[in-house]
Amino acid sequence: MTLRSIAAGALLALLAPCASACAQSADVGPMRVVGCADDRVMMVTGSPPATVPRAPVEVWSWTFYKDLRGEGDMASDSLAALYRIDCSTSVVAPQYGEAWRDGRLVTGQASSLAPFQPAPGTILALLVGAVCTPGFNPDADIFPDMTTGRAGALAALGQGG
């Protein structure tokens, strides 16, 4: 075995977990609304916790925008992000991000952002609440999958659906 094949194997081992997790971003469900603004709707995948999770939780969030962001072939109308959230410290560790347009993947990449605690009142603080707090926003709209979640977000943003 050469040094090159060992290095290639190590690289594949590092990429494989993220590649398999990230490929599933569109096949998630249920999705529940975390928060809304005039120009965006944010959702998180999975059911609300019955108890505060003791171990860090990996979760996809989706943000659907009223208008395109970016330009040309890279313009997107939604972003999906995989986060690892430690509920005991409220630390959010971004893992992977994807840009989507019209329900199709535009691009994706591993995150280089360091873990952080979101500022109170921000959408990411709401995300921590949705992932870590039993009973958080019990009246939130819930959608079975990304396709219906996207349609619900577009309707809420006045874009049809």
Backbone torsions as a table, in degrees:
resi	resn	phi	psi	omega
1	MET	NA	128.4	-178.3
2	THR	-87.7	163.8	177.1
3	LEU	-60.7	-37.4	179.3
4	ARG	-62.8	-43.7	-179.7
5	SER	-69.7	-33.4	175.8
6	ILE	-65.5	-45.1	179.2
7	ALA	-63.5	-41.4	179.2
8	ALA	-64.0	-41.5	178.3
9	GLY	-63.8	-41.0	178.3
10	ALA	-64.1	-41.1	178.6
11	LEU	-63.4	-44.6	178.6
12	LEU	-62.3	-39.3	178.6
13	ALA	-63.5	-36.5	178.0
14	LEU	-70.8	-38.4	-176.5
15	LEU	-79.6	-29.8	-172.8
16	ALA	-57.8	-46.8	-178.9
17	PRO	-61.0	-42.5	-179.6
18	CYS	-70.0	-40.9	-178.4
19	ALA	-61.0	-41.9	-179.0
20	SER	-71.6	-38.4	179.3
21	ALA	-68.9	-43.0	-174.9
22	CYS	-71.3	-29.9	179.0
23	ALA	-66.5	-15.0	-177.0
24	GLN	-94.8	3.5	-173.4
25	SER	-58.6	-33.7	-178.6
26	ALA	-84.9	-12.3	-176.8
27	ASP	-103.1	31.0	-176.3
28	VAL	-99.2	159.7	175.9
29	GLY	173.7	160.3	-9.5
30	PRO	-70.7	166.0	176.3
31	MET	-118.0	134.1	177.8
32	ARG	-124.2	146.1	-177.5
33	VAL	-70.3	130.8	176.1
34	VAL	-96.5	-44.5	-178.2
35	GLY	-169.0	161.5	-178.1
36	CYS	-136.0	153.3	170.4
37	ALA	-138.6	177.7	-179.2
38	ASP	-60.3	-28.6	-173.7
39	ASP	-114.9	4.9	-177.0
40	ARG	-159.9	155.8	172.9
41	VAL	-131.0	128.7	177.5
42	MET	-109.3	136.2	178.2
43	MET	-127.7	160.6	176.0
44	VAL	-129.5	148.3	179.4
45	THR	-86.6	155.2	175.3
46	GLY	92.7	165.7	179.9
47	SER	-82.8	156.6	176.6
48	PRO	-62.3	149.6	-179.8
49	PRO	-71.7	145.2	174.7
50	ALA	-79.6	-32.3	176.0
51	THR	-136.5	165.9	177.9
52	VAL	-66.9	122.7	179.5
53	PRO	-61.2	134.3	179.2
54	ARG	-85.1	-33.3	179.4
55	ALA	-97.8	154.7	175.3
56	PRO	-56.0	146.0	-176.6
57	VAL	-113.9	133.0	172.1
58	GLU	-98.2	130.4	-174.4
59	VAL	-146.8	144.5	173.4
60	TRP	-90.9	135.7	168.8
61	SER	-114.5	150.1	176.9
62	TRP	-126.0	132.3	173.4
63	THR	-120.1	119.9	179.9
64	PHE	-104.2	128.7	-175.5
65	TYR	-106.1	150.0	177.6
66	LYS	-67.9	-39.5	-177.3
67	ASP	-120.0	158.9	176.3
68	LEU	-62.5	146.2	174.6
69	ARG	-118.0	135.3	-177.1
70	GLY	89.3	-174.7	-175.1
71	GLU	-135.1	158.0	173.2
72	GLY	60.4	-142.0	-177.7
73	ASP	-65.5	-18.8	-177.8
74	MET	-94.6	0.4	179.2
75	ALA	-63.8	142.6	-179.1
76	SER	-137.8	156.5	176.7
77	ASP	-114.1	-3.0	177.4
78	SER	-155.2	154.2	177.9
79	LEU	-126.7	136.7	172.8
80	ALA	-113.6	138.5	-180.0
81	ALA	-138.3	133.6	174.4
82	LEU	-95.1	122.6	179.8
83	TYR	-120.3	149.1	166.9
84	ARG	-108.2	120.5	-175.3
85	ILE	-116.3	126.8	175.7
86	ASP	-98.4	106.1	-175.0
87	CYS	-68.5	-25.5	-179.2
88	SER	-71.3	-24.2	-179.1
89	THR	-120.2	-5.7	-175.1
90	SER	59.7	30.3	178.7
91	VAL	-91.2	132.2	179.2
92	VAL	-108.3	125.9	178.3
93	ALA	-116.6	102.8	178.3
94	PRO	-62.5	134.2	-178.2
95	GLN	-110.1	-42.9	-172.4
96	TYR	-158.8	147.5	178.2
97	GLY	-134.7	147.2	179.0
98	GLU	-135.2	142.4	172.7
99	ALA	-106.2	137.5	-177.5
100	TRP	-128.0	152.2	174.5
101	ARG	-143.1	128.9	179.8
102	ASP	52.8	37.2	177.9
103	GLY	77.3	11.4	180.0
104	ARG	-122.9	141.3	179.4
105	LEU	-65.1	129.9	175.8
106	VAL	-96.8	-51.2	-178.8
107	THR	-161.9	160.6	176.4
108	GLY	-152.5	152.9	177.9
109	GLN	-160.3	154.5	175.6
110	ALA	-65.1	146.8	-179.6
111	SER	-81.9	143.0	174.1
112	SER	-107.9	6.2	-178.5
113	LEU	-76.6	140.6	177.8
114	ALA	-76.4	152.4	174.6
115	PRO	-58.2	150.0	-177.6
116	PHE	-156.0	163.6	172.0
117	GLN	-98.9	120.6	179.6
118	PRO	-64.8	146.3	176.7
119	ALA	-67.8	142.8	177.8
120	PRO	-55.8	141.6	177.2
121	GLY	85.3	-5.1	178.5
122	THR	-86.1	165.0	179.8
123	ILE	-62.6	-33.4	178.0
124	LEU	-72.6	-28.6	172.3
125	ALA	-65.8	-38.6	175.1
126	LEU	-63.9	-37.6	177.5
127	LEU	-61.2	-44.9	177.1
128	VAL	-58.6	-43.5	177.7
129	GLY	-60.4	-43.5	-178.6
130	ALA	-65.6	-33.3	-177.9
131	VAL	-85.0	-31.8	-169.3
132	CYS	-108.2	-16.2	-170.9
133	THR	-109.0	112.9	174.7
134	PRO	-59.0	136.4	178.6
135	GLY	79.3	8.2	-179.8
136	PHE	-64.6	126.0	176.4
137	ASN	43.4	65.8	-175.9
138	PRO	-64.8	-17.0	-179.4
139	ASP	-95.7	10.5	-178.8
140	ALA	-63.6	142.2	173.7
141	ASP	-64.0	141.0	179.1
142	ILE	-124.2	134.8	-179.8
143	PHE	-121.6	144.7	-175.4
144	PRO	-70.8	-22.7	-176.2
145	ASP	-160.7	178.8	-177.1
146	MET	-64.7	-38.2	-177.4
147	THR	-62.1	-47.9	179.9
148	THR	-74.0	-31.8	175.8
149	GLY	-63.2	-43.7	178.0
150	ARG	-62.0	-45.3	179.1
151	ALA	-61.8	-41.0	177.3
152	GLY	-64.0	-41.2	178.7
153	ALA	-65.3	-43.6	179.1
154	LEU	-62.6	-40.1	177.2
155	ALA	-62.4	-43.3	179.6
156	ALA	-64.7	-29.1	179.9
157	LEU	-89.2	3.5	179.6
158	GLY	75.1	26.3	-177.8
159	GLN	-107.1	13.0	-175.6
160	GLY	80.5	-151.1	179.4
161	GLY	179.2	NA	NA
